[in-house]
Structure formats: structure tokens, C-alpha cells
């Protein structure tokens, strides 16, 4: 049986190290090339391809065919690219904010990474919240608006704004406790 024939008939169960190795062997170069085309950067593509396989190691999947594995990895690559671009936007905004602050003393590189990671977590949490909940949370926490004003702007009662804030704070608490935000 040729290597191509073997790869087409292989069943991948990423819960098994041998299967994950086979999956990696057959698909990593293709995935890295796909990511490189999307990102325009071979180094970032290599990092994200590795991240994809680390995720498979952490969350095993049963992939029933060569084509099924490629389809799954392609969807995963799309999500990784979106995450990568969002992180770049957050890093850029952080750098612009630091430059605009005009402070002579910048935080250490380690501290900057911690801040960026925190901002990314908040961004992911906000993206999962319903629009009004996220808007109320940002208006309260960033703009310091009172609940009454937020309620008027959103066209809801002040009591509903309190519910929105409780929902957003719960998500923050889950992140702080190490759980993924879940609605």
C-alpha cells in the first residue's frame, strides 16, 4: 500500500499518540502552508500550526478520514487566524496607548505581555456576551457612566442594566477562576 493510499484510508483518533503523530505527519506541512498563505508570514504560520496540534492534543477528536481531518484543521486554522489578528489589534492598541501616554518609564516586557494577555481574555469574554451586556459593561467600567444613564442609552430599565452587569461580572469571575467564559 502506498503512503498516499495509507493516508487516504487512515482513521485519526487524536486521543492516541500514534494517531496524532500520523495526523501531524500527513497534515502539518499542508496546514503550515495554508496558514502561511492566510497570514503572509511563515514564522507566524509555523507557530499557529504547532498551536493547532497542541489543541488537538489537549482536546482529542476522532477524525474519520483524510478529508475530514483536513476540513477540521482548516476550520481550526481559520479560528487561529482570527485569534491571531485580534491579538495583533490588541497589541497595536496597547502600543499606541503607551506611546500616547508619553510616560518616560514603560512597563517591563513581562508586564506588557501580562497586560496584553489580560486584554485578550477580556476581548474574548466581551465577544461572547450579548451586545447590550457588553455595551453596559464597557460604559460602566471604562466610561464610568451610572446605571441610570446606561439604561437610558440602551432603552432598558435600570434593573436590566444591573442584570447585564451581573452577567458580565460573572464572566469576569469565571475567567479569574481559570474557567472559560460560558453563557
C-alpha distance (Angstrom), angle and dihedral (degrees) to the residues before:
residue distance angle dihedral
X1 . . .
X2 3.82 . .
X3 3.79 123.0 .
X4 3.81 89.9 -110.8
X5 3.80 91.1 50.9
X6 3.80 90.5 48.4
X7 3.79 92.6 50.4
X8 3.80 92.5 48.7
X9 3.79 93.1 53.0
X10 3.81 98.0 38.5
X11 3.77 120.2 117.7
X12 3.77 113.3 -147.6
X13 3.77 121.0 -148.5
X14 3.77 104.6 175.4
X15 3.79 89.8 -162.7
X16 3.79 86.1 76.8
X17 3.82 118.1 70.0
X18 3.81 92.2 -142.5
X19 3.79 91.5 53.4
X20 3.80 91.9 46.8
X21 3.80 88.9 49.9
X22 3.79 90.0 51.0
X23 3.80 90.6 47.2
X24 3.80 90.5 49.2
X25 3.79 92.7 47.4
X26 3.80 94.1 50.5
X27 3.79 100.4 38.6
X28 3.81 111.9 25.1
X29 3.84 96.5 84.6
X30 3.81 91.0 46.4
X31 3.82 92.0 47.1
X32 3.79 92.7 47.8
X33 3.81 90.5 50.4
X34 3.81 91.0 48.8
X35 3.80 91.2 50.4
X36 3.79 91.7 45.1
X37 3.81 90.9 55.6
X38 3.81 91.2 48.8
X39 3.79 96.3 44.7
X40 3.78 101.2 32.0
X41 3.80 88.9 -137.5
X42 3.79 123.9 96.9
X43 3.80 94.2 -162.6
X44 3.82 94.0 54.1
X45 3.81 89.5 43.2
X46 3.80 90.5 54.7
X47 3.81 91.4 49.8
X48 3.80 93.1 48.3
X49 3.81 92.8 46.4
X50 3.80 88.4 54.9
X51 3.82 89.6 47.4
X52 3.80 89.6 54.1
X53 3.80 92.2 56.2
X54 3.80 92.1 43.7
X55 3.81 87.8 55.0
X56 3.79 89.9 50.6
X57 3.79 88.8 51.3
X58 3.82 90.5 50.8
X59 3.81 95.4 43.4
X60 3.80 109.3 29.0
X61 3.79 119.4 -150.5
X62 3.78 133.2 -169.7
X63 3.79 106.7 -126.8
X64 3.77 109.6 -170.2
X65 3.80 101.4 -160.1
X66 3.76 147.3 10.3
X67 3.81 89.9 -100.6
X68 3.82 91.8 45.9
X69 3.79 90.4 52.7
X70 3.80 91.4 50.1
X71 3.80 91.9 47.7
X72 3.81 91.4 50.1
X73 3.81 93.1 46.1
X74 3.81 90.2 47.2
X75 3.83 91.2 54.3
X76 3.78 89.8 45.9
X77 3.83 90.2 49.9
X78 3.79 90.7 52.8
X79 3.80 90.6 53.2
X80 3.80 92.1 45.8
X81 3.81 90.1 51.9
X82 3.80 91.8 50.4
X83 3.82 89.9 49.4
X84 3.80 90.0 47.5
X85 3.81 93.2 51.1
X86 3.79 92.5 45.9
X87 3.78 90.4 51.2
X88 3.81 90.2 49.6
X89 3.83 89.3 52.2
X90 3.80 90.7 50.2
X91 3.81 92.4 47.2
X92 3.80 90.5 48.8
X93 3.82 92.0 49.4
X94 3.82 90.3 48.5
X95 3.81 91.7 50.3
X96 3.81 91.4 48.1
X97 3.81 90.6 49.2
X98 3.79 90.8 50.3
X99 3.81 91.7 48.0
X100 3.82 91.6 47.6
X101 3.80 92.7 49.4
X102 3.79 89.1 65.1
X103 3.78 91.7 -149.4
X104 3.77 113.8 163.2
X105 3.80 91.6 -147.2
X106 3.79 115.5 60.0
X107 3.80 120.9 -165.3
X108 3.79 116.4 -100.1
X109 3.80 118.5 -89.0
X110 3.81 88.8 -107.4
X111 3.81 92.0 52.3
X112 3.81 90.6 47.5
X113 3.82 90.5 53.1
X114 3.80 90.6 50.1
X115 3.81 90.5 51.2
X116 3.81 92.2 47.4
X117 3.83 91.6 48.4
X118 3.80 89.7 50.1
X119 3.80 91.3 48.6
X120 3.82 89.7 49.8
X121 3.81 90.7 51.9
X122 3.80 90.8 49.7
X123 3.81 90.1 47.6
X124 3.83 91.1 52.2
X125 3.80 90.4 47.6
X126 3.81 92.9 49.1
X127 3.81 91.4 47.8
X128 3.82 89.2 57.1
X129 3.79 95.3 49.2
X130 3.78 122.7 89.4
X131 3.81 110.6 -97.8
X132 3.81 96.7 -107.7
X133 3.80 92.2 48.2
X134 3.81 91.9 51.4
X135 3.81 91.8 44.9
X136 3.81 92.2 50.5
X137 3.80 91.5 47.3
X138 3.81 93.7 50.0
X139 3.83 93.2 44.2
X140 3.79 90.7 51.8
X141 3.79 100.4 39.7
X142 3.81 102.2 34.8
X143 3.77 103.4 27.3
X144 3.80 97.7 31.5
X145 3.78 92.8 -132.5
X146 3.81 117.6 166.2
X147 3.80 117.8 -115.2
X148 3.82 91.8 -111.5
X149 3.82 91.7 58.6
X150 3.82 91.8 45.4
X151 3.81 89.8 50.3
X152 3.81 91.1 52.1
X153 3.80 92.3 48.3
X154 3.82 93.1 48.1
X155 3.81 94.6 41.4
X156 3.79 93.6 -122.8
X157 3.79 136.2 110.7
X158 3.78 122.8 -86.1
X159 3.80 87.4 -116.7
X160 3.83 89.4 58.6
X161 3.81 90.2 51.5
X162 3.81 87.8 54.2
X163 3.82 88.7 53.0
X164 3.80 90.5 48.6
X165 3.79 90.5 51.2
X166 3.80 91.8 48.3
X167 3.80 89.6 51.9
X168 3.81 92.0 49.5
X169 3.81 92.8 45.5
X170 3.80 90.2 51.0
X171 3.80 89.3 55.9
X172 3.82 90.0 49.2
X173 3.81 90.1 50.4
X174 3.81 91.2 50.0
X175 3.80 90.5 52.0
X176 3.80 90.8 47.8
X177 3.81 90.1 50.3
X178 3.80 89.9 52.2
X179 3.78 98.2 -105.2
X180 3.77 124.6 127.3
X181 3.79 113.2 -108.2
X182 3.78 108.7 -97.3
X183 3.78 129.3 -177.6
